[in-house]
Amino acid sequence: MGVIKRQTIKGSVYSYLGIIVGFLYTIISNELLLKEQIGLIAILVAVSGLYSQFSTLGFTKVIERLFPYFRDKDKNHNGFVFLSVAVGIAGFAISLISFFILKPYIIESNEVKSPLVVEYIWYLVPLIFFRMFFNLLDSYNKMLFDATTGTFLSDFVYRVGTILLLGAYFVNWINFSQFVFGYVVFLSIPAVYLAALLIYRKQFNLRPKLDFIKPPLRKEMVSLSLFGIIGGVSSVALKQIDTIMLNAYTNLSMTGVYSIIFYFGTVILIPGVALGKISSTIIANAWKNKDMDTIQDIYYKSSINQLFASLLLFILVVTNLHNIIQLLGTDYIGTEWVITLISLTSLIVASTGSSVQIIGTSHKYKIQTYSLGVLMILSVIIYAIFIPNLGMIGAALGSMLSLSGASLLRVFYIRQNMKMFPYRLIHLKCVAFGVIAFIAGKIIPVLDHFLIDLIIRCSAISIVFIGLCYWFAISEDLVKIGDKVLVALRLKRK
């Protein structure tokens, strides 16, 4: 757990710095860009994310599960990097062919209601390529016990770049076309940097060693890739399909508004991002060694720690809805329920801890793939019903039903088939303390000055919630961190 703890803390620092930068980008872009322009960026990110995941041809699942069998630094990990790059190139070629086939339909369906999509459609090609390679290289680098570099690049560096672009756009150094080009460049940089870093560390040898792959291993790799395609695409689709379908049923303007408020709800998932990246590596090795105690320990601790952090963020968001709307402007009045639904979804997903990593690295990975594939189809049906009738609320409601449902079903499956369960009585105590903190935040009257209201409300909630959770030892890791802080403040002896 020491490696997990160190890299989770380090990764969380990068993620929270990314939150701050992303928050600034969200607010500034809302002021500088048209809603249609914001919607364009959201569509480029969503579509390229879906395509790039498919382009890996499920090989990230192979990396995640089988790399421990290839691991041998003296032998260049038995040609594993060559395999990853070769699969990526093949996957990109297939994606490019499908892109050219679908391009006429995309243009026809968007040229009237969303002309910006048609104008900038070609930017999807480099985005798909570089984001696909980042997915592969980040998965590989993660298996080398470095889960923080990818987080640093994707959550912080890229967002700092977009802030700089907004600054340049604000002072008229660049126009919107140049802004989009710069956005694509900054979204592509993480893959380039990660490749350079692996080369520098002498972990990027493209020499093949195909004779290492014996028939049983080859069969397992093919099986993992096939299921990885379905599972990977379904997983990304569940996160992005609401944005894509909202644009399909409405327009870029509403998609832009949705992407802005969606940010506030998904901030709650940040604590689990770094944890998920490094825990999958440890869990994969634990499965190899049949170390069930380690997996159960990670499962429980990831659940309670993520519940603690995510519940605090959830309370801060829902008690400050009036401040969020005031910050975004009058165009966002009436979106409070959208933010609440998205935030609640993120909280439920976070509370399930490392359930995704446990199933995904186990011999039962196929059931996760099947369930994700079915869930993706059901989600499309749900969105097709809800979005035309309810708009953004329909998209948020559909997201809650699909993502929360999938997360809770994973917990149930692990309980039934692996005899592990993340929830204990301590989770209910944490939720109870969250209710108390929520009440403390709501009873504070709304103050005239936005910043003073925000500081007082957030401070009161944080003190009540963190204080109660520390006092009643909700989490062993929280207590250790709290003790160090109190010692540093000379409020407690060593």
C-alpha positions as CSV (number, residue, x, y, z in Angstrom):
1,M,0.0,0.0,0.0
2,G,3.0,2.3,0.4
3,V,3.5,2.7,-3.4
4,I,-0.2,3.3,-3.8
5,K,-0.3,5.9,-1.1
6,R,2.7,7.8,-2.3
7,Q,1.6,7.8,-6.0
8,T,-2.0,8.5,-5.1
9,I,-1.1,11.6,-3.0
10,K,1.3,12.8,-5.7
11,G,-1.1,12.1,-8.5
12,S,-3.9,13.8,-6.5
13,V,-1.8,16.9,-6.1
14,Y,-1.4,17.1,-9.9
15,S,-5.1,16.4,-10.4
16,Y,-6.2,19.1,-7.9
17,L,-3.8,21.6,-9.5
18,G,-5.5,20.5,-12.8
19,I,-8.9,21.2,-11.1
20,I,-7.8,24.8,-10.3
21,V,-6.5,25.4,-13.8
22,G,-9.5,23.6,-15.3
23,F,-11.8,25.8,-13.2
24,L,-10.1,28.9,-14.5
25,Y,-10.4,27.7,-18.0
26,T,-14.1,26.9,-17.6
27,I,-14.8,30.3,-16.2
28,I,-12.7,32.3,-18.6
29,S,-13.8,30.4,-21.7
30,N,-17.4,31.0,-20.6
31,E,-16.7,34.7,-20.8
32,L,-14.5,34.8,-23.9
33,L,-16.0,32.1,-26.2
34,L,-19.4,31.7,-27.7
35,K,-21.4,28.7,-26.5
36,E,-21.1,27.2,-30.0
37,Q,-17.3,27.5,-29.8
38,I,-17.3,25.8,-26.3
39,G,-19.5,23.1,-27.7
40,L,-17.1,22.5,-30.6
41,I,-14.2,21.9,-28.2
42,A,-16.4,19.5,-26.2
43,I,-17.3,17.5,-29.3
44,L,-13.7,17.3,-30.6
45,V,-12.6,16.0,-27.2
46,A,-15.5,13.5,-26.9
47,V,-15.4,12.1,-30.4
48,S,-11.6,11.8,-30.5
49,G,-11.7,10.2,-27.0
50,L,-14.1,7.5,-28.3
51,Y,-12.1,6.9,-31.5
52,S,-8.8,6.9,-29.8
53,Q,-10.0,4.3,-27.3
54,F,-11.1,2.1,-30.2
55,S,-7.7,2.6,-32.0
56,T,-5.9,0.9,-29.2
57,L,-7.7,-2.3,-30.3
58,G,-8.1,-3.2,-26.6
59,F,-4.4,-3.5,-26.1
60,T,-4.5,-1.4,-23.0
61,K,-6.3,-4.4,-21.4
62,V,-3.4,-6.6,-22.5
63,I,-0.9,-4.2,-21.0
64,E,-2.9,-4.0,-17.7
65,R,-3.2,-7.8,-17.3
66,L,-0.3,-9.5,-19.1
67,F,2.6,-7.1,-18.8
68,P,3.8,-8.7,-15.5
69,Y,4.5,-11.8,-17.6
70,F,6.7,-9.8,-20.1
71,R,8.4,-7.7,-17.5
72,D,12.2,-8.1,-17.8
73,K,14.1,-4.8,-18.1
74,D,17.4,-6.6,-19.1
75,K,15.5,-8.1,-22.1
76,N,13.6,-4.9,-23.0
77,H,10.5,-6.5,-21.6
78,N,10.5,-9.1,-24.3
79,G,9.5,-6.8,-27.1
80,F,6.4,-5.5,-25.4
81,V,6.8,-1.9,-26.6
82,F,7.0,-3.0,-30.2
83,L,3.8,-4.9,-29.8
84,S,2.1,-1.9,-28.3
85,V,3.2,0.5,-31.1
86,A,2.4,-2.0,-33.9
87,V,-1.2,-2.6,-32.5
88,G,-1.7,1.2,-32.2
89,I,-0.7,1.9,-35.8
90,A,-3.0,-0.9,-37.0
91,G,-5.9,0.5,-34.9
92,F,-5.3,4.0,-36.1
93,A,-5.5,2.8,-39.7
94,I,-8.8,1.1,-39.1
95,S,-10.2,4.2,-37.3
96,L,-9.0,6.4,-40.2
97,I,-10.9,4.2,-42.7
98,S,-14.1,4.4,-40.6
99,F,-13.7,8.1,-40.2
100,F,-13.6,8.6,-44.0
101,I,-16.6,6.4,-44.4
102,L,-18.6,8.3,-41.8
103,K,-17.4,11.8,-42.7
104,P,-20.1,12.5,-45.3
105,Y,-22.8,11.6,-42.8
106,I,-21.2,13.8,-40.1
107,I,-21.0,16.7,-42.5
108,E,-24.6,16.3,-43.6
109,S,-26.1,16.1,-40.1
110,N,-24.1,19.1,-38.8
111,E,-23.8,21.6,-41.7
112,V,-27.0,23.4,-40.7
113,K,-27.3,23.2,-36.9
114,S,-23.6,22.9,-36.0
115,P,-21.5,24.3,-38.9
116,L,-18.4,24.6,-36.7
117,V,-18.2,20.8,-36.5
118,V,-18.0,20.7,-40.3
119,E,-15.3,23.4,-40.5
120,Y,-13.0,21.8,-38.0
121,I,-13.7,18.1,-38.6
122,W,-10.2,17.4,-39.9
123,Y,-8.7,18.1,-36.5
124,L,-10.1,14.8,-35.3
125,V,-7.4,12.9,-37.3
126,P,-4.3,14.1,-35.3
127,L,-6.3,14.1,-32.0
128,I,-7.3,10.5,-32.5
129,F,-3.7,9.5,-33.4
130,F,-2.0,11.2,-30.4
131,R,-4.6,10.4,-27.8
132,M,-4.5,6.8,-28.9
133,F,-0.8,6.6,-28.3
134,F,-1.1,8.4,-25.0
135,N,-3.6,5.7,-23.9
136,L,-1.1,3.0,-24.8
137,L,2.0,4.7,-23.4
138,D,0.3,5.8,-20.2
139,S,-0.9,2.2,-19.6
140,Y,2.6,0.9,-20.2
141,N,4.2,3.6,-18.1
142,K,1.7,2.9,-15.3
143,M,2.8,-0.8,-15.3
144,L,6.4,0.5,-14.7
145,F,5.0,1.9,-11.4
146,D,4.8,5.5,-12.6
147,A,1.1,6.5,-12.5
148,T,1.8,10.1,-11.8
149,T,3.4,11.3,-15.0
150,G,0.4,10.6,-17.2
151,T,-1.8,12.4,-14.6
152,F,0.6,15.4,-14.6
153,L,0.5,15.6,-18.4
154,S,-3.2,15.1,-18.9
155,D,-4.6,16.8,-15.9
156,F,-2.2,19.7,-15.5
157,V,0.2,20.5,-18.4
158,Y,-2.5,20.3,-21.1
159,R,-4.8,22.5,-19.0
160,V,-2.1,25.1,-18.4
161,G,-1.6,25.2,-22.1
162,T,-5.3,25.9,-22.8
163,I,-5.2,28.7,-20.2
164,L,-2.3,30.3,-22.1
165,L,-4.3,29.9,-25.3
166,L,-7.2,31.7,-23.8
167,G,-4.9,34.5,-22.7
168,A,-3.5,34.9,-26.2
169,Y,-7.0,34.9,-27.6
170,F,-8.1,37.5,-25.1
171,V,-5.4,40.0,-26.2
172,N,-6.1,39.2,-29.8
173,W,-2.7,37.6,-30.5
174,I,-4.6,34.7,-32.1
175,N,-8.0,34.2,-33.6
176,F,-10.4,31.3,-32.9
177,S,-9.0,29.1,-35.7
178,Q,-5.6,29.4,-34.2
179,F,-7.0,28.8,-30.8
180,V,-8.5,25.5,-31.9
181,F,-5.2,24.5,-33.6
182,G,-3.3,25.3,-30.4
183,Y,-5.9,23.3,-28.3
184,V,-5.2,20.3,-30.6
185,V,-1.5,20.7,-30.1
186,F,-1.7,20.9,-26.3
187,L,-4.0,17.8,-26.3
188,S,-1.4,16.0,-28.3
189,I,1.7,17.0,-26.3
190,P,1.2,14.4,-23.5
191,A,1.8,11.5,-26.0
192,V,4.9,13.1,-27.4
193,Y,6.4,13.9,-24.0
194,L,5.6,10.5,-22.6
195,A,7.3,8.8,-25.5
196,A,10.4,11.0,-25.0
197,L,10.4,10.2,-21.3
198,L,10.3,6.5,-21.9
199,I,13.1,6.8,-24.4
200,Y,15.2,8.8,-21.9
201,R,14.6,6.1,-19.3
202,K,15.6,3.4,-21.8
203,Q,12.1,1.8,-21.5
204,F,11.1,2.3,-25.2
205,N,12.9,-0.3,-27.2
206,L,11.1,-1.1,-30.5
207,R,13.0,-4.3,-31.1
208,P,10.5,-7.2,-31.6
209,K,10.8,-10.5,-29.9
210,L,7.9,-12.4,-31.3
211,D,9.3,-15.8,-30.3
212,F,8.6,-15.0,-26.7
213,I,4.9,-15.1,-27.4
214,K,4.0,-18.8,-27.2
215,P,0.6,-20.1,-28.5
216,P,-1.2,-20.0,-25.0
217,L,0.1,-16.5,-24.4
218,R,-0.9,-15.4,-27.9
219,K,-4.4,-16.8,-27.5
220,E,-4.8,-15.0,-24.2
221,M,-3.6,-11.7,-25.8
222,V,-6.0,-12.0,-28.6
223,S,-8.9,-12.8,-26.3
224,L,-8.0,-9.8,-24.0
225,S,-7.7,-7.5,-27.0
226,L,-11.1,-8.5,-28.4
227,F,-12.8,-8.0,-25.0
228,G,-10.7,-4.9,-24.4
229,I,-12.1,-3.3,-27.6
230,I,-15.7,-3.8,-26.4
231,G,-15.0,-2.9,-22.8
232,G,-12.7,0.1,-23.6
233,V,-15.0,1.7,-26.1
234,S,-18.1,1.0,-24.0
235,S,-16.4,2.5,-20.9
236,V,-15.4,5.7,-22.8
237,A,-18.8,5.8,-24.6
238,L,-20.6,5.8,-21.3
239,K,-18.7,8.9,-20.3
240,Q,-18.8,10.7,-23.6
241,I,-22.0,9.6,-25.3
242,D,-24.2,12.1,-23.5
243,T,-22.2,15.0,-25.0
244,I,-22.2,13.5,-28.5
245,M,-26.0,12.7,-28.4
246,L,-26.9,16.0,-26.9
247,N,-25.3,17.7,-29.9
248,A,-27.0,15.2,-32.3
249,Y,-30.5,16.0,-30.8
250,T,-29.9,19.7,-30.1
251,N,-27.0,21.9,-31.2
252,L,-23.5,23.1,-30.3
253,S,-24.8,25.9,-28.1
254,M,-26.6,23.6,-25.7
255,T,-23.7,21.2,-25.8
256,G,-21.4,24.1,-24.8
257,V,-23.6,24.9,-21.8
258,Y,-23.7,21.2,-20.8
259,S,-19.9,20.8,-21.1
260,I,-19.4,23.8,-18.8
261,I,-21.7,22.6,-16.0
262,F,-20.6,19.0,-16.5
263,Y,-17.2,20.1,-15.3
264,F,-18.5,21.0,-11.8
265,G,-20.1,17.6,-11.4
266,T,-17.1,15.5,-12.5
267,V,-14.6,17.3,-10.2
268,I,-15.9,14.9,-7.6
269,L,-14.2,12.0,-9.4
270,I,-10.7,13.5,-9.3
271,P,-9.6,11.8,-6.0
272,G,-10.1,8.4,-7.7
273,V,-8.2,9.1,-10.9
274,A,-4.7,8.8,-9.5
275,L,-5.7,5.9,-7.2
276,G,-7.2,3.9,-10.1
277,K,-4.0,4.2,-12.2
278,I,-1.6,2.9,-9.7
279,S,-3.9,0.5,-7.9
280,S,-4.5,-1.5,-11.1
281,T,-0.8,-2.2,-11.3
282,I,-0.7,-3.5,-7.7
283,I,-3.9,-5.5,-8.1
284,A,-2.7,-7.1,-11.3
285,N,0.4,-8.4,-9.6
286,A,-1.7,-9.5,-6.6
287,W,-3.9,-11.6,-8.9
288,K,-0.8,-13.1,-10.4
289,N,0.4,-14.1,-6.9
290,K,-3.1,-15.0,-5.7
291,D,-2.8,-12.5,-2.9
292,M,-6.5,-12.0,-2.1
293,D,-5.8,-10.2,1.2
294,T,-4.0,-7.4,-0.7
295,I,-6.8,-7.0,-3.1
296,Q,-9.4,-6.9,-0.4
297,D,-7.4,-4.3,1.5
298,I,-7.0,-2.1,-1.5
299,Y,-10.8,-2.5,-2.3
300,Y,-11.9,-1.4,1.1
301,K,-9.4,1.4,1.6
302,S,-10.0,2.8,-1.9
303,S,-13.7,2.8,-1.3
304,I,-13.6,4.6,2.1
305,N,-10.9,7.1,1.1
306,Q,-12.7,8.0,-2.2
307,L,-16.0,8.3,-0.4
308,F,-14.5,10.7,2.1
309,A,-12.9,12.9,-0.5
310,S,-15.7,12.8,-3.0
311,L,-18.5,13.3,-0.4
312,L,-16.7,16.5,0.8
313,L,-16.5,17.8,-2.8
314,F,-20.1,16.8,-3.4
315,I,-21.3,18.8,-0.4
316,L,-19.2,21.8,-1.4
317,V,-20.7,21.7,-4.9
318,V,-24.4,21.3,-4.0
319,T,-24.3,23.9,-1.1
320,N,-22.7,26.4,-3.4
321,L,-25.0,26.1,-6.4
322,H,-26.1,29.7,-6.1
323,N,-22.5,30.8,-6.2
324,I,-21.8,28.6,-9.2
325,I,-24.7,30.0,-11.1
326,Q,-23.7,33.6,-10.1
327,L,-20.2,32.8,-11.4
328,L,-21.3,31.4,-14.7
329,G,-24.0,34.0,-15.5
330,T,-27.7,34.2,-16.1
331,D,-27.6,31.8,-19.1
332,Y,-27.1,29.0,-16.5
333,I,-30.1,29.7,-14.3
334,G,-32.1,26.5,-14.2
335,T,-29.2,24.1,-14.6
336,E,-28.9,23.5,-10.8
337,W,-30.5,20.0,-11.1
338,V,-28.2,19.1,-13.9
339,I,-25.1,19.9,-11.8
340,T,-26.7,18.0,-8.8
341,L,-27.4,14.9,-10.9
342,I,-24.0,14.8,-12.4
343,S,-22.4,15.3,-9.0
344,L,-24.4,12.5,-7.4
345,T,-23.4,10.2,-10.2
346,S,-19.8,10.9,-9.6
347,L,-20.2,10.4,-5.9
348,I,-21.7,6.9,-6.4
349,V,-19.1,5.9,-8.9
350,A,-16.3,7.1,-6.5
351,S,-17.6,5.2,-3.5
352,T,-17.2,1.9,-5.3
353,G,-13.4,2.2,-5.0
354,S,-11.2,-0.1,-7.2
355,S,-14.0,-2.3,-8.4
356,V,-13.2,-1.6,-12.1
357,Q,-9.5,-2.5,-11.6
358,I,-10.4,-5.7,-9.6
359,I,-12.6,-7.1,-12.3
360,G,-10.6,-5.8,-15.2
361,T,-7.4,-7.5,-14.0
362,S,-9.0,-10.7,-12.9
363,H,-9.8,-13.9,-14.8
364,K,-13.4,-12.6,-14.8
365,Y,-12.6,-9.6,-17.0
366,K,-15.0,-10.9,-19.7
367,I,-18.1,-10.4,-17.6
368,Q,-17.2,-6.7,-17.2
369,T,-16.8,-6.5,-21.0
370,Y,-20.2,-8.1,-21.6
371,S,-21.9,-5.9,-19.1
372,L,-20.3,-2.7,-20.4
373,G,-21.4,-3.6,-24.0
374,V,-25.0,-4.2,-22.9
375,L,-25.0,-1.1,-20.8
376,M,-23.7,1.1,-23.6
377,I,-26.6,-0.1,-25.8
378,L,-29.1,0.6,-23.1
379,S,-27.5,4.0,-22.5
380,V,-28.0,5.0,-26.1
381,I,-31.6,4.0,-25.8
382,I,-32.0,5.9,-22.5
383,Y,-30.4,9.1,-24.0
384,A,-32.5,8.8,-27.1
385,I,-35.6,8.9,-24.9
386,F,-34.6,11.4,-22.3
387,I,-32.6,14.0,-24.3
388,P,-35.3,14.9,-26.9
389,N,-37.8,15.4,-24.1
390,L,-35.7,16.8,-21.2
391,G,-32.6,18.3,-22.9
392,M,-29.7,18.7,-20.6
393,I,-31.5,17.2,-17.6
394,G,-32.3,14.2,-19.7
395,A,-28.6,13.8,-20.5
396,A,-27.6,14.1,-16.8
397,L,-30.4,11.7,-15.7
398,G,-29.3,9.2,-18.4
399,S,-25.7,9.5,-17.2
400,M,-26.7,8.8,-13.6
401,L,-28.8,5.7,-14.5
402,S,-26.0,4.2,-16.7
403,L,-22.8,5.1,-14.8
404,S,-24.2,4.6,-11.3
405,G,-26.0,1.4,-12.3
406,A,-22.8,0.0,-13.8
407,S,-20.7,0.8,-10.7
408,L,-23.2,-0.7,-8.3
409,L,-23.6,-3.8,-10.4
410,R,-19.8,-4.3,-10.3
411,V,-19.9,-4.2,-6.5
412,F,-22.7,-6.8,-6.5
413,Y,-20.8,-9.0,-8.9
414,I,-17.6,-8.9,-6.9
415,R,-19.5,-9.7,-3.7
416,Q,-21.2,-12.7,-5.3
417,N,-18.3,-14.1,-7.2
418,M,-15.2,-13.0,-5.4
419,K,-16.5,-12.8,-1.9
420,M,-15.2,-9.2,-1.4
421,F,-17.2,-6.2,-0.4
422,P,-16.0,-2.6,0.0
423,Y,-18.7,-1.2,2.3
424,R,-18.7,-1.4,6.0
425,L,-20.5,0.3,8.9
426,I,-17.8,3.1,8.7
427,H,-19.2,4.1,5.3
428,L,-22.6,4.9,6.9
429,K,-20.8,7.0,9.6
430,C,-19.0,8.9,6.8
431,V,-22.4,9.6,5.1
432,A,-23.9,10.7,8.4
433,F,-21.1,13.1,9.0
434,G,-21.7,14.3,5.4
435,V,-25.3,15.0,6.2
436,I,-24.3,17.0,9.3
437,A,-21.8,19.0,7.2
438,F,-24.4,19.6,4.5
439,I,-26.8,21.0,7.1
440,A,-24.1,23.2,8.5
441,G,-23.5,24.6,5.0
442,K,-27.2,25.2,4.3
443,I,-28.1,27.0,7.5
444,I,-25.5,29.7,6.7
445,P,-27.6,32.5,5.2
446,V,-26.6,33.6,1.6
447,L,-24.3,36.6,1.9
448,D,-24.3,39.5,-0.5
449,H,-20.6,39.2,-1.4
450,F,-19.9,36.2,-3.6
451,L,-16.4,35.5,-2.5
452,I,-17.1,36.0,1.3
453,D,-20.1,33.6,1.0
454,L,-18.0,31.0,-0.8
455,I,-15.1,31.1,1.7
456,I,-17.3,31.0,4.8
457,R,-19.6,28.3,3.5
458,C,-16.7,26.1,2.2
459,S,-14.7,26.6,5.4
460,A,-17.6,25.7,7.7
461,I,-18.4,22.5,5.7
462,S,-14.8,21.4,5.6
463,I,-14.1,22.0,9.3
464,V,-17.2,20.1,10.3
465,F,-16.8,17.2,7.9
466,I,-13.1,16.7,8.1
467,G,-13.1,17.2,11.9
468,L,-15.8,14.6,12.5
469,C,-14.2,12.1,10.1
470,Y,-10.8,12.6,11.8
471,W,-12.2,12.4,15.3
472,F,-14.1,9.2,14.7
473,A,-11.2,7.7,12.6
474,I,-13.2,7.2,9.4
475,S,-10.0,6.4,7.5
476,E,-6.6,5.2,8.7
477,D,-4.9,7.3,6.1
478,L,-6.9,10.4,7.0
479,V,-5.9,9.9,10.7
480,K,-2.2,9.7,9.7
481,I,-2.4,12.8,7.6
482,G,-4.3,14.6,10.2
483,D,-1.8,13.7,12.9
484,K,1.0,15.0,10.8
485,V,-0.8,18.3,10.1
486,L,-1.6,18.7,13.9
487,V,2.1,18.0,14.8
488,A,3.3,20.5,12.2
489,L,0.9,23.1,13.7
490,R,2.2,22.2,17.2
491,L,-1.4,21.2,18.2
492,K,-0.3,17.6,18.9
493,R,2.8,15.9,20.1
494,K,4.5,13.3,18.1
